[in-house]
């Protein structure tokens, strides 16, 4: 029997210092507070919800969850209980056992900390070991060097550039860089991430 890609309920993923909890409508104020740390909604290389766009951001994520193609999470620091960002599984393709990790953003004060590494570790572990994915992909703006380097640091392989992949809120036609990890690579990547988190 073929392994199932997706369980019916969205789980909470718990690590040593962060917890990924299913996104809920009442997370809006805490998400706004997290995005205000650095006024992330002003960034041009990624889309982070702000006061004017939070309602639409939540609606899109929750509609995707209802349709079964998205699992949106808030990223919570376990010691403080503070929401410091958001991430999600999306483009969930059950037949081909693949998905994308994206829509990830973090408060300025926790960027370049172990929060992103542990969140990615929890997502990848769940994707490969519980959902039995054969492929997990990542996509970022060609101009976003910080994001590109972060994706490479977690062991993903760059596959290529997708031209004019999306239109940004300011009207710019964005070229996107596509990266992936496949199931055969997960054991080595898992050991590398565990080593990073253990240091």
N, C-alpha and C positions, 0 to 999 in steps of 0.2 A: 504494500500500500504506500502511495506517495505521501511524504511528510506534508503536513498542513502549513501554509505560510503564516496564517494569522489566527490568533485566538479571538473569541467573540468579544471579550471585554478588554479595555485598555488597562494595562497594569501600571503600578507604581514601580519605578526602578530605583533601588536604594544602593548607594555606595558608601564609602567611609566618610566622605565630607559633603557630598551632594545627594539630593534625591530628585528624581524626575517624576513629577506628579501630573496626572491627566489635567489638561487645561479646562477650567470651568468659567462660566460667565462672570462669577463674582470675583475672579482674579483681576479684573480690569484695573481697579485702583492700585494694586500692588505692582502690576506690570507697568503702569504709567510712572510710578515712583522709580521702578528699576530703569526705565528708559530715560527718565529725567537725569539720572546719574551719568552725565556726559552729554545730555540733550541729543541722544542718539537719533532722534527723528530728523535731525538736520544733516545726517550723513548722506552723501550722494552715491556711494558705491554699494549700499545695501538699503533695504527697506525695513525700517523699525517703526512700530506704531507710535503715534503721538496723540495729543488730546483730540485732534480732529478726526483721526483715522482708527482709533482703538475699537470702536463699535464694529466697523466693517472688517477689521482684522480678526476679531473674535468670531464674527458671523461666518466668515470664510472658513476658518479653522474648524468650527463646530459642524458646519454643513459637510465638510470633507470627512469628518469623523462619522457622521450619520450615514454617509454614502459608502463608508468602508475603505476609502482610499487614503485617509490621513489619520495619523495618531499624534495630536499636538500635546506638548508637555510644557509645564513651567519648571524652571530650574531653581531649586530651593537649597540654600545653604543649611545644612543640618544643625550646626551649632547655634545659629541665630534664628532659624525659621524664616529667614528673609528670602523673598523671591528676587533673583538677580538676573533673570533672563528667560528665554524661551527657545525651544527647538522642536522639531517634529520629524516623524517618518511621513513621507508623502509619496505620491506616484506609486502607491502599493499595488503591485501586480501579482495577484495570487497564482495565476496560471504559470508564470515564468519565475516565480519565487524571487522577486527582486523588488527593491524600493530605493528611494533617495532619502538621505538625511539632509535637511536644509532648514531654511527660515530660522537659523540660529543667530541669536544676538545675546550679548552679555553687558551688564552695567560696566561703565568705564572702570570702576574701582576693583573689579575682579578680572579684568582682561589681563593677559599674561600671568595668570595664576593657575594652579592645578584644576580649577573648576571646569574649564573647557575640556581638558584631557580626560577627566573622570566622567564627564557627561558623555563624551564620544565613546569612551570605553563601555559604559553601561548600554548605550544604544547599539553598538556593534555586537556586544555579547548577546543581547536579546535578539537582534536580527539574525545572527548566524546560529545561535545555539537553541533558541526557543522557537523562532519563526522559520528556521531552516532555509534561510535565504542562500542563494547561490551567487548573488551579486548585490552590493550596496554601492550606490553612486553619490557623488557630491558635485555640485555646480556652483561656481562663483564668478564674479565679474572679472574679466580679463585684466582690468585696471587695479583690482584689489590685491596688491602684493601680500599684505598681511594675512588675508584669508587663504590665499594660495599656499603660502609657506606653512600656515597652520595645518592645512589638509595634508600636505606632503609629510609634515612631522608626525602625523599619526599613522603613516605607512601606506597611504593611498597612492595609486599610480595615475599620473596624468595621461589622459587618452587623446585629448585634442581640443581645439577651439571651435565652438559652435557660433557661427557668425550671425549677428542680429537676432540673437536667441530670444530677447525680450525688449520691450520698451519701458524705460524707467519713468518714474513719476515726473521728472523734469523734461521728458520727451526724447532723451538720448537713446539711440539704438545700441543696445548693449551686446557686445561679444562676450560669450561665457566660456569658461574653461571647465571641462568635464574631467572628473577623476573617478576612480572606482577601486573597490576591494572585492576580491572574489573568495569564495569559500575555501579554496586551496591555500590562500594566503593568510587566512585568519589565525591559525595556530601560532605562526611566527609573529604576526602583528600583536596578537593577544599577549604573548610573553614580553614583547618590547614595551607595550603600554603598562603592563603590570610592574615591570622594572622601573619605568619612569615614575609611576605613582608611588612605588615603594621607597623612592629616594627622599 
